[in-house]
Amino acid sequence: MKKTVSIVALALVAVMMMSCLVACGGGGKLEAGSYKLSEASGDSAEVYESMKDSITLEVQDGGKATLNVLGTSAAELTFNESTGKVSFEGSEVPYTVSGNKITIEDASGKLVFEK
């Protein structure tokens, strides 16, 4: 009986830990700095891949960011850490932070920026 209770308790702890990680987007915190595009997939991936050396994301404290293409500001973004979404050009897209990487991903594709 003790062994069964222990197994059930461990299973519950594992489920709670996984729920927390999923809800928190992996636990990463958005840090200010310069991020370079390292990976692209989905719609327009070929264009992004061919230009990835010239695409950067400049993140400022407070979640404001600028997407630069060929050294020119292409879009202003706002990261909302409480919702896990980044807004730009009137739309919101989910994002996650893991270590020094920011991943912006929706049904149309994925962009990964690395610090």
JOZI-V139484 format. One record per pair of residues at least 4 apart in sequence whose C-alpha atoms are under 7 Angstrom apart, sorted by the first residue. I is the first residue (numbers start at 0). J is the second residue. D is the distance in whole Angstrom. If there is no record, write none. Layout:
I;J;D + I;J;D
This chain:
0;4;6 + 1;5;6 + 2;6;6 + 3;7;6 + 4;8;6 + 5;9;6 + 6;10;6 + 7;11;6 + 8;12;6 + 9;13;6 + 10;14;6 + 11;15;6 + 12;16;6 + 13;17;6 + 14;18;6 + 15;19;6 + 16;20;6 + 17;21;6 + 18;22;6 + 19;23;6 + 20;24;6 + 20;25;5 + 20;26;6 + 21;25;6 + 24;95;6 + 25;97;6 + 27;96;5 + 27;97;5 + 27;98;6 + 28;96;6 + 29;96;6 + 31;58;5 + 31;59;5 + 31;60;5 + 32;57;6 + 32;58;5 + 32;59;7 + 33;55;7 + 33;56;6 + 33;57;5 + 33;58;6 + 33;114;6 + 34;55;6 + 34;56;5 + 34;57;6 + 34;112;5 + 34;113;5 + 34;114;4 + 35;54;6 + 35;55;4 + 35;56;6 + 35;112;5 + 35;113;5 + 35;114;6 + 36;51;5 + 36;54;6 + 36;55;6 + 36;111;6 + 36;112;4 + 36;113;6 + 37;51;7 + 37;111;6 + 37;112;5 + 37;113;6 + 38;110;6 + 38;111;5 + 39;44;5 + 39;47;6 + 39;48;6 + 39;109;6 + 39;110;5 + 39;111;6 + 40;44;5 + 40;108;5 + 40;109;5 + 40;110;7 + 41;107;6 + 41;108;4 + 41;109;6 + 42;107;6 + 42;108;6 + 43;47;6 + 44;48;6 + 45;49;6 + 46;50;6 + 47;51;6 + 50;54;7 + 53;68;6 + 53;69;5 + 54;67;6 + 54;68;5 + 54;69;6 + 55;66;6 + 55;67;5 + 55;68;7 + 56;64;7 + 56;65;6 + 56;66;5 + 56;67;6 + 57;64;5 + 57;65;5 + 57;66;6 + 58;62;7 + 58;63;6 + 58;64;4 + 58;65;7 + 59;63;5 + 59;64;6 + 62;77;6 + 62;78;5 + 62;79;7 + 63;76;6 + 63;77;5 + 63;78;6 + 64;75;6 + 64;76;5 + 64;77;6 + 65;72;6 + 65;74;6 + 65;75;5 + 65;76;6 + 66;72;6 + 66;73;6 + 66;74;5 + 66;75;6 + 67;71;5 + 67;72;4 + 67;73;5 + 68;72;6 + 68;73;6 + 75;87;6 + 76;85;7 + 76;86;6 + 76;87;5 + 77;85;5 + 77;86;5 + 77;87;7 + 78;84;6 + 78;85;4 + 78;86;7 + 79;83;6 + 79;84;6 + 79;85;6 + 83;93;6 + 83;94;6 + 83;95;7 + 84;91;6 + 84;92;5 + 84;93;4 + 84;94;5 + 85;91;5 + 85;92;5 + 85;93;6 + 85;94;6 + 86;90;5 + 86;91;4 + 86;92;6 + 87;91;7 + 92;103;7 + 92;104;7 + 92;105;6 + 93;103;6 + 93;104;6 + 93;105;7 + 94;101;7 + 94;102;5 + 94;103;4 + 94;104;6 + 95;101;6 + 95;102;5 + 95;103;7 + 96;100;6 + 96;101;5 + 96;102;6 + 97;101;7 + 99;113;6 + 99;114;5 + 100;111;7 + 100;112;6 + 100;113;5 + 100;114;6 + 101;111;6 + 101;112;5 + 101;113;7 + 102;109;7 + 102;110;6 + 102;111;4 + 102;112;6 + 103;109;6 + 103;110;5 + 103;111;6 + 104;108;6 + 104;109;4 + 104;110;6 + 105;109;7
